[in-house]
Amino acid sequence: MTHATLTATIWREASAYVSLCPELGVASCGDDPDEALAMLKEAVELYLENARELGIWEDVRPAIESPSRFTTSLEVALQ
């Protein structure tokens, strides 16, 4: 079995924690950060499985296999 390391961002929203994998645009949620991360992992694995079945694996592959990824903060003005 091959493994890939992707990014997970988690934040609190009302009474839940939202989790997002920005490389794939896959999101999930949970009652706490650990559950949100576990649910995101499951959602990403299902997304990748479906990508193979739907024939779009080559479209998502670069996001998974890229040797260079950078994560940073971005400050924006709010009106």
Phi, psi and omega in degrees: 000133178266148179238154175227149176253120179242175181264141173234128175245132183230134176215158180275136178221110184057241183258010182233167173250128180262138178236143184220136170257100186294332179299326185248348183072027180261135181229158175206192179201170178196174181283339178214168183303321180296317179293320179299320178292317178297319179292324178294318178302314179298317181296319179294317179298319177293320178300314181292322176298315179292326178300320177293314182296325182272356178078022179250016181304318182296335178286326182265343183305316180302324180293331182274321188264356182301129180283346182240118175225142180230134177238131181209171174269155180226119179265129179232157177278138177251130181273000000 
